[in-house]
Amino acid sequence: MDKLIVFFLVFIVEAVILILYGSSMFLPKRSIKSRIIMISIEYFLLFAISCLDIRVLNISAYFIANFIFLWQQYDLKLRGALFHSAIISVIMAASELAVYGIVGQFVPEFSAGAVDTYGSFLFIICSKALFFLVVFFISLLFRKRKNTQINDKSRFLLMIVPLTTVFILVSFSSICDDYHFRGGTYWLLFVISMLLLGVNMFIFGIDQYNQKKAQDYTDMKLLLQKESDLTEYYKMVLSQNENQRILIHDLKKHLRSIEVLNEKGSREEIKEYIDQILGSEEMKKDGRFCDRELLNAILLRYYRSCDEKGIRFSAEIRTGTTDSLEDSDITALFCNLLDNAVEASEGIKSSFIELFVRKRENSPFILINLINSCNADPFTGPDRKLLTTKSDKQFHGLGLKSIEKVVRKYNGDTRMYYDENTGTFHTVITIRNSQT
């Protein structure tokens, strides 16, 4: 009975350590109440499984439980959750074996399995204290960052090391249970445990470095996109102003020409002449869609792109609706939305793109509604998933993932659907105005 109580306390400590690790390293997807309920259920099951006293089953269940918890409760992709679950399993196993090596050196009765409940309790305190210290050090060193998940196979390759380490540590632990060693062997076990732990910390550091580089690369791309849009915008404004000055300068001459045509009674020629002036580049849109400078530059760039491709583009952005969005989120959200809309509308006769951004009445939410022409239902397969039409399948879905990331950041929601009757694709996004 005493041992059951000790083991129950062990699982409580391990659950607290896991929550500490997750809360320090990652952004939560769900409430603290949800995390407590889920980890309580998982670790109660782990405690029940431990009563079977099957070492391989225990460590496998521990790994799976941690993986599910991290994947479901934090902003982690599948590969990231697998990798961090493996790292936690390594730290836990290495901590126990390291303490076992030290205790076995000074307490021969422990290695022979002849210790009482009190001795087991001391061993557990020491091993879990070491486990906590290592996790606390990692959490302190790599405290919560903007979490960018690399979309490649690098984490699967890195994960080979911690999984192999877990296998080695479990094997050592099983051997120690079956055989009694001389004193020096236990020091060797301690050194091996620490070396394996150090190797895995090195692998963990490489993974965090890769994540940081990926984030830096993404930030740089967004910055370059922002500068490109602003440059295009200012060039267009300068060109527009110059052309309008020229038009104003020549306006007196145009009026004289119209006067001459009027004296001749050439009403058709006058109409054609006026239409020609009104249709000139100088009289087209003045380059102002909204009061947010960066968003205005982005919309202007897509307006000109659509004009070249024969797509009718219109945008209605209510004043102040995008003030709560960061510049990087403005770029990521609207550029990806409009990229997809232009791609879907291109090549369709009388195609159009309409964008509306307005505040929802009597609520702290902003509504973004994008409607674009689309000649076929993009939702295919039994799961009704959006499939790419691009030749490079490796980066399929990155735009949508970027959109979803921004929407989640502002506690929003995304709804997409295809209207077969009108041949249009609709994207409706609701995000919370953080300034409200």
N, C-alpha and C positions, 0 to 999 in steps of 0.2 A: 504493500500500500504506500509506504514511504517513497519507494522508487517511482511509482506512478505520479505522485505529487511533484517530485523533483522534475520528471520529464515534462509534466504539464507546464511547470514554470519555465522550462527551457523553451518551449514553443511560444509562450507569451513573449519572452525576451526576443526571440528570433523574429516574431511578427512586428514588434516595436522597431527593431533594427531595419527591417525591410521598409516600413513606412518612413522612417528617417531617411533612408537612402533615396526612395522615390520622391519624397517631398522636397528634398534638397537638390536633386538632379534634374527633375522634369516638371513640366507644367501639367497640372491636374486636368483631367477631362470631366471628372464628376465631383460631387460634393464629398466632404470629409465623412459624412454619415455613410455614404455609399462605400467608401474605402474601408471603414471600420467593420461594416456588416460583411463585406466580401472576405476580408482577411480573417475575420473570426470564423466564418464557415470553412474556409480553406484550411486553416491551421488546426481546427478541431478534427477535420478529416485526416490531416497529417498525423495528429496525435493518435488517432484510432489505428492508422496504418502502422505506426511505430510499434504498437503492441504485438504485431506479428513477428517483430525482431528479424526482419530480412533486410540486410544492409543495402543491397542493390535497389530493392524496391523503395526503401526510405529515401535514398538520395535521388532516385528518378522522380518520385512523387514530389520531393522538395523542389527540384528544378522545374517541373511542370506547373506546380502551384504558383511559384514566383513569376514564371513567364506569363501565365494567365492574368495574374494580378497587375503586373506592370503594363501589359498590353491593353487591358480593359480600363484601367484607372488613370493612366497618364498619356500624354501626347507622344506616343511612341509607335513606330511602325513595327511590323512583324519581326523583321531582322534585328532591329534595335532591342526589342524586348527579349528575344532569344539570346542575344549577346550579353546583355546585362544580367539576365538570369544565370547564365553560365558563370559570369564573373563572381556573382554573389555566392554561388555554390562552391566555387574554388576557395574563396576567402573563408567560408564556414568550415570546409573540410581541412584546409591547411591550418587553420587556427586550432582545431581539435588535435590534429596530428602533432603540431609543434608543441603544444602543452603536454601531450602524451609522452613525447620524447624527453622533455625535461623532468616530468614527474617520474617516469620509469627509471631515470638515472639515479634519483635519490630515494625512491620508494619502491623497492623490489616487489612488495606485496601487491602494488597496483598493477604491474605488468603481469602478475600471475592471476589476476582477477579475484584477489582475496580481500578487497577493500570493502568497508561497510558503506552504508548510505551516506554518512558524513563525508567520507573520502570521495565518493562519487560527486557529492554536492560541491566540494571544493574544486574538483576537476572541472565541473561544469561552469562554475563561477569564473575560473581562470580562462577557460577556452572562450566563453562568451564575452568576457571582458576584452580579450584580444580581438575577437571578431568585431566588437563594437568600435574599438579604437581604430582598426583599419578602415572600416566603413565610414567612420566619422572623419578620418583624414582625407579619404577620397571625396566625400561630400564637401569638405571645406576647400579642397584644392580645385575641384571642378564644379563649383556652385552653379546653380540653375542659370542656363544660358538660353539664348534664342535657339530653339531645338530644330536644327536642320538635319534631316535624315538623308544620307547618301543613297541614291537610287541605283545601286549596282551590287555586285557580289562580294565586295571587299569584306563585309562583316561576316559572311559565311566562311570565308577563308580564315579570318582572324579567330573565329569561334572554334576552329579546330584545336587551337592551343589550350583554351580553358577546359574544353570537354575532355581532351587527352589528360590534362592535369587532374581532373576529377577522377578519372578512371585509375590513374596511378595512386592517388591518395587513398581511394577506397580499397585498392589492392593492398597497400601498405597496412592500412588499418585492419583488414581481415587477417593478414599474416601475423600482425602483433597480437591479435586475439588468440591465435592458435599456437604460437611459439614464444618461448621465453629467451630473451637475448642477454648478452653480457652488457655491462654498463656503457662501454664506448659506443655500442650500436645505437643506443637511444640518443646520444648526441648527434650521431649521423642522421637519424630520423629528423631531429630538430633542424639541422642544417639543410637537409633536402627539402623539408617543408617550407622553410624560409626562402630558399632559392626558387622553388616553384611558385611561391607567392609573389616573389619579386619579378619573375618572368611574366606572370599574368598582369601585374601592375604595369609593366612596360608595354604589354599588348594593349591594356586599357588606355594608357597614355597615347599610344599611336592612334587608337580609334578616336579619342577626343581631339587629337590634333587634326585628323582628317575631317571631323565634323566642323571644326573651327574654320579650316580652309574652305570647306564647301560653303559655309555661311558667308565668309569674306568674299568668295567668288560671286555668290548670289547678290550680295549687297553692292558689289562693284558693277554687276550687270544692270541692276536697277538704277544706280547712280548714272551710268553711261546713258541709259535709256532716258532718264530725266533730263540730262544735259542735251541730248539729241533733240528731244521734243521742244525744250525751251529755245534752243538754237533755231530750229525750224520755225517756231512761232515768231521769234523776233525778226528773222529774215523776211517772213511773210508780211509782218506788220510794216516793216520798212518799205518793202516793195509796194504794198497796198497804199501807204501814205504817198509815196512818190508818184504812183500812177494816178491817184486821185488829185494830186496837185497839178499834174499835167492835164488831166481832164478839166479841172476848174479853169486852168489857163486857156484852154481851147474852147471853153464853153461859149464865149462870145462869137467865135467863128461858126460853131455849130448852130447857134441861134440865127445868125445871118443866113446860113445855108437853108435853114427851115423857112425863114422869111421869104427867100427867093422862090422856094418851091411852093409856098402858100400863095404868092402873087401869081404864079402860073396856074394855080388851082390843081396842083398834082397831089391830091389827098392820099393816094396809094403810096406814092414815093415818100411823102412826109411820114406816114405810118411806118413804112419800112426803115426809114432813116432813124426814127425814134426807137424802134425795136432793136436796131443795130447798136445804138448807144446804150440802151438799158441792158442788153445782153453782153456787153463788153466786160472784160475781166475787172476793169476798174469799178464797175457798178455792182459786182457780185458781193457776196457776204463779207462783212467788214472784219471777220476773224474774231468775233466775240461770241462765245457760247455761254460762258458763265463767269462768275467773279473769282473763281479759284484759278490762279495763274497757271499752275502746272496742269490741272485737268483741262483747262482751256487749250493749252498747247497740244495735249494728247488728242483732244477731239478735233482740233484743227488739222493735225497730221492725218487722221483717218478720214476727215471730210475731203481733203485733197486727194487722198488715195482712192476713195470711193468715186470721186468726180472723174478721175482718170479711167476708172473701170466701168463707168456707166451705172453706178449704184447710187440711188437717191439716199442721202444721209441727212437725218435731222436729229437734233438733241434739245431737250428742254431740262435744264438743270436749275432747280429753284435755289434762290439765294440762301447761303448758309448751310445747305444740306450736307456738304462734304467737309465742313470745317473740323469735325472731330477725327477725320481720317488722316493718318500720317502720310507724308509724301511717298514713301516706299510702298505703302498699301494702296494708295491711289494708282500708282504706276502698275503694280502687280494685278490689281483687280480689273481696271478698265482696259488696259492693254490686252490682257488675255481674253476678256469678254469680247472686245471688238475684233481681235485677231480671228477668233472662231466665227464671228458673225460675217466678217468680210470673206473668209474662206467658204462659208456655206452659201453666200449670196452671189459670189462671182460666177459669171457665165449664165445667169438666169435672166430672161427678158423681163424688163420693168421691175427689177429687184430693188429692194429698199432695206434700210436699217433705221430703226427708230429707238432712241434712248430717252427714258424719262427718269429723273431723280427728284423725288419730292418727300416731304415729311408726312407721315401718317397722322391723321387727325387725332387729337387727344391721346397721344401716346409718345413715348420717347424713341420711337423707331423711325428709320429712314427706309423708304421703299425705292429700290432700283429695278426698273422694268426695261428689258431689252427685247425688241421684236425684230426679227430679220427673216428675209426670204430663205426658203430651203426646199429644194425640189424632191427630197425623199426623207422618209422617217429615219433619223440617225440612230434611233434605239433599236438594236438588233439582238437576236439570240433569246434564249429562254429567260435570261436574267434582265433583259431590257437595259443593257448597258450601252453607253455611247462608245462607238468604235471610230478610230481615226481613219482618215482617208490619205494620210501622208505616207510617203514611201519609207521614211525612217521610223520604224516601229519602236525603236529603242526608247524614244522619248515620248511615247504615247501616253497621253493623260497628264503630262506635267502641268499644262496650262490649267486644267480643271482642278488639279491638286493645289495649285497656287491660289486659285480662287477660293477653294474650300478653306484653306488655311487662313486667309484674310477674314472670311466670313465667321469662322470659329473664334478668331481673335476678338471680334466685336460682338460675340454672343448672338450671332445671327442665324439665318436659315436660308437655304437655297432650294428653289423648285424649278425644274425644267420640264417642258412638255412640247410635243409637236402637234399642230393643228392641221389635220389632213384637208379640211374643207377650204382653208385659206392658203395652204402651203407655206406656213410660217412656223418658225421655231421661237419659243418664248422662254425667257430666263427671268425669274422673279426672285430678287434677293431682298431680304429684310435684315437690317443690321441695327444694333442699338446705338443711339447717339450718346457717346460717353460724356458729352458736355451737358446733357440734360440732368 
